[in-house]
Amino acid sequence: MIYPNNWIDYELIDHGFGRKLERFGEVVLDRPEPSATWKKSLSDSEWNKADAVFSENKNQRGSWDKSLNDWNISYPFGDSEVIFKLSQGSFKHPGIFPEQAENWEFINQKCSELISDGITPKFLNLFAYTGGASLTADLSGAEVTHIDSVKSVVNWARENAELNNIDTIRWIVEDAPTFVEKEIRRGNKYHGIIMDPPIFGLGPKGGRWKLNRDLPKLLEDAMKLLDQDNRFFILNTYSPQLPLPELKKLLSTIAGFPDNYESNTLGLKSTAGKELPLGNLVRF
């Protein structure tokens, strides 16, 4: 398992019994985590110190027991930092996936290598959410295209960009598969692509996404978009229906996907050192 270890504003305090206790800046949240099937390490009295607790109803929707004002946290990145706005809503996610910081560092490394070779990286972020990868790629010197099918989420990502004085990202509200197909027809190429597809999704024009059904074609199309000589690629999947061995079998059938790539489990480690696996990671 690999996990970020450079966070100051984020801490995984504890996890267990299907929950995780986390600190985002000065705010402590108690949220559902299906993969945490073991016992908690800390006492109930420690968990009761959470500023807000999320109760899930269906498909990650639910409600918080207390309302909090929006707040910002930062991640140390290079010689500076990246700032993110966090907020409560009807989903359990406050606006960031902390484990993704490991991928931000990977993006920075790959962009730096391309720039040192005299190449300005073109970077595509699919299912881009609130833009952590988009921001860090931009700060790493890339020309960034940010794709998400939910307009409100793209607007949130734009707010994050404004917090970081970034005004060079290309923002597009569209289904990821539709955009990729259009880019292939246009003859465009990218040096880097990251995709973090959900298990299920609904596009702005009613298109429906199903991971197990739609991922193979999207991967094949993504390989067509990648520059063949100077490229990097990141895939995260969080579906329990697609464990890493099955994902690797799938990748072996994808036209253009390389034989050599890194495969691992992306996760987090609690303050006490207990690991929390959160999803599959494949990258090259």
C-alpha positions in Angstrom: 0.0 0.0 0.0 1.1 3.5 -0.7 -0.1 6.6 1.1 0.8 10.3 1.4 3.0 11.3 4.3 3.4 15.1 3.6 0.1 16.4 5.0 0.1 18.9 7.8 -3.6 20.0 7.6 -4.9 16.4 7.3 -4.8 13.6 9.8 -6.4 10.2 9.8 -7.0 9.9 13.5 -8.7 6.5 13.6 -10.8 4.0 11.6 -12.9 1.0 12.3 -16.5 -0.4 12.5 -17.2 1.1 9.1 -16.2 4.6 10.1 -13.2 6.9 9.9 -12.2 9.9 12.2 -10.3 12.6 10.4 -8.9 16.1 11.0 -9.1 18.5 8.1 -7.3 21.6 9.3 -8.9 22.3 12.7 -12.2 20.5 11.8 -12.6 16.8 12.9 -15.1 14.7 10.9 -16.6 11.3 11.6 -17.6 9.7 8.2 -18.6 6.3 6.9 -15.8 4.1 5.5 -17.0 0.6 4.3 -13.5 -0.8 4.0 -12.7 -0.2 7.7 -14.3 -3.5 8.9 -12.1 -4.0 12.0 -12.3 -2.6 15.5 -11.6 1.1 16.3 -8.3 1.8 18.1 -9.6 4.8 20.1 -12.3 5.1 22.7 -15.8 6.4 22.1 -14.9 9.5 24.1 -12.3 10.4 21.5 -14.6 9.8 18.6 -17.3 11.9 20.3 -15.0 14.9 19.9 -15.8 15.1 16.2 -17.2 18.5 15.1 -19.7 16.8 12.8 -20.9 13.2 12.0 -22.2 12.1 8.7 -25.0 9.5 8.5 -25.4 7.8 5.2 -28.8 6.9 3.7 -28.2 5.6 0.1 -25.5 5.9 -2.5 -23.3 8.0 -0.2 -26.0 10.6 0.3 -27.1 11.5 3.7 -26.8 14.3 6.2 -24.5 15.9 8.9 -25.6 16.2 12.5 -24.1 19.7 12.7 -23.7 22.5 10.2 -20.3 24.0 9.8 -19.1 27.0 7.8 -16.9 26.3 4.8 -13.2 26.3 5.6 -9.9 26.0 3.8 -7.0 23.6 4.2 -3.6 23.5 2.5 -1.2 20.9 1.2 2.6 21.7 1.0 3.6 21.4 -2.7 7.0 22.1 -3.9 8.2 25.5 -2.6 4.6 26.6 -2.0 1.2 25.1 -1.1 -2.1 24.2 -2.6 -5.3 25.6 -0.9 -8.6 23.8 -1.0 -12.1 24.9 0.0 -14.0 22.3 2.0 -17.7 22.2 2.6 -20.5 20.0 3.8 -23.2 18.7 1.6 -25.5 15.8 1.0 -22.6 13.5 0.3 -20.0 12.3 2.8 -17.1 13.9 0.9 -16.1 17.4 2.1 -14.4 18.2 -1.2 -11.1 16.4 -1.2 -9.7 12.8 -1.3 -6.6 13.1 0.9 -5.0 9.9 -0.4 -4.8 11.5 -3.8 -1.9 13.6 -2.6 0.4 10.6 -3.5 -0.7 11.1 -7.1 -0.1 14.8 -7.0 3.5 14.2 -6.3 3.7 11.7 -9.1 2.2 14.2 -11.5 4.7 16.8 -10.4 7.6 14.4 -11.0 6.4 13.4 -14.4 5.7 17.0 -15.5 9.2 18.1 -14.3 10.8 15.3 -16.3 8.9 16.4 -19.5 9.8 20.1 -18.9 13.4 19.2 -18.5 13.3 17.6 -21.9 11.9 20.8 -23.4 8.2 19.6 -23.5 5.3 21.6 -22.1 3.0 18.8 -20.7 -0.6 18.7 -21.8 -2.6 17.1 -19.0 -6.1 15.7 -19.0 -8.1 15.2 -15.7 -11.1 13.0 -16.2 -13.8 12.7 -13.5 -11.9 15.6 -12.1 -14.1 16.4 -9.0 -12.8 19.5 -7.2 -9.6 19.6 -9.0 -6.7 18.5 -6.8 -4.9 16.9 -9.7 -5.7 19.8 -12.0 -4.3 22.4 -9.6 -1.1 20.5 -8.9 -0.6 19.7 -12.6 -1.0 23.5 -13.4 1.4 24.4 -10.7 3.8 21.8 -12.1 3.9 23.6 -15.4 1.3 21.7 -17.4 -1.5 22.9 -19.7 -4.5 21.4 -18.0 -7.9 20.4 -19.2 -10.4 19.6 -16.4 -13.5 17.4 -17.2 -16.4 16.6 -14.9 -20.1 16.0 -15.7 -21.4 17.9 -12.7 -21.5 21.7 -13.2 -21.5 22.5 -9.4 -18.4 20.4 -8.9 -16.6 22.2 -11.7 -17.6 25.5 -10.2 -16.1 24.3 -6.9 -12.9 23.4 -8.7 -12.8 26.9 -10.2 -13.1 28.3 -6.7 -10.1 26.3 -5.7 -8.2 27.6 -8.7 -9.0 31.2 -7.7 -7.8 30.5 -4.1 -4.5 29.5 -5.7 -4.3 32.4 -8.2 -4.6 30.0 -11.1 -6.5 31.2 -14.2 -5.0 29.0 -17.0 -7.0 25.7 -16.6 -9.5 24.7 -19.3 -12.8 23.9 -17.6 -15.4 21.6 -19.3 -18.7 20.2 -18.1 -19.1 16.9 -20.0 -19.2 13.2 -19.8 -15.6 11.9 -19.7 -16.2 9.2 -22.4 -17.9 11.7 -24.7 -15.1 14.3 -24.4 -12.4 11.6 -25.0 -14.2 10.4 -28.2 -14.4 14.0 -29.4 -10.7 14.6 -28.7 -9.7 11.5 -30.7 -11.7 12.7 -33.7 -10.0 16.1 -33.4 -6.6 14.5 -33.4 -5.5 15.9 -30.1 -2.9 14.3 -27.9 -2.0 14.5 -24.2 1.2 13.8 -22.3 -0.6 12.9 -19.1 -4.0 11.6 -18.2 -5.5 10.8 -14.8 -8.9 9.2 -14.3 -10.8 8.4 -11.1 -14.1 7.0 -12.3 -17.0 6.4 -10.0 -18.8 3.1 -9.8 -22.0 4.8 -11.1 -22.5 8.2 -12.6 -25.0 10.4 -14.4 -23.9 12.9 -17.1 -25.2 16.4 -17.8 -27.3 15.1 -20.7 -28.6 12.0 -19.0 -25.8 9.6 -20.0 -25.2 6.9 -17.5 -21.8 5.6 -16.5 -21.2 2.1 -15.1 -17.6 1.2 -14.2 -17.6 -2.5 -15.0 -19.4 -1.9 -18.3 -17.8 1.3 -19.5 -14.3 1.3 -18.2 -12.7 -1.0 -20.9 -13.7 1.3 -23.8 -12.7 4.4 -22.0 -9.3 3.0 -21.3 -8.8 2.0 -24.9 -9.8 5.5 -26.0 -7.5 7.1 -23.4 -4.5 5.1 -24.8 -5.3 6.7 -28.2 -5.1 10.1 -26.7 -1.8 9.6 -25.0 1.4 10.7 -26.8 3.2 7.5 -27.6 6.7 8.8 -26.8 6.3 11.1 -23.8 3.5 10.1 -21.6 2.2 9.2 -18.1 -1.1 7.8 -16.9 -2.9 7.3 -13.6 -6.0 5.2 -12.9 -7.8 4.9 -9.6 -10.8 2.6 -9.0 -12.7 2.2 -5.7 -15.2 -0.5 -6.6 -15.2 -3.7 -4.4 -16.6 -5.4 -7.5 -13.2 -4.8 -9.3 -10.4 -6.0 -7.0 -6.8 -5.3 -8.2 -6.3 -8.8 -9.7 -9.4 -8.5 -11.8 -8.4 -5.0 -12.8 -5.0 -6.2 -14.0 -6.7 -9.0 -16.0 -8.9 -6.3 -17.6 -5.8 -4.1 -18.5 -4.2 -7.0 -20.3 -7.1 -6.9 -22.8 -6.8 -3.2 -23.5 -5.3 -2.3 -26.8 -2.4 0.0 -26.4 -2.0 -0.5 -22.6 1.6 -1.1 -21.7 2.8 -4.4 -20.2 4.8 -2.7 -17.6 3.1 -0.5 -15.1 2.9 0.2 -11.4 0.0 -1.4 -9.5 -0.7 -1.0 -5.9 -3.4 -0.1 -3.3 -3.8 3.5 -2.5 -4.7 4.3 1.1 -4.0 6.2 4.3 -2.3 5.5 7.6 -3.8 6.6 10.9 -1.9 8.5 13.6 -1.3 5.2 15.4 0.1 3.6 12.2 -2.9 1.5 11.2 -3.3 1.3 7.4 -6.6 2.0 5.6 -6.9 0.6 2.0 -9.0 2.8 -0.2 -8.7 1.7 -3.8 -6.7 0.4 -6.7 -3.9 2.4 -8.2 -2.4 1.8 -11.6 0.1 4.2 -13.2 3.0 4.4 -15.6 
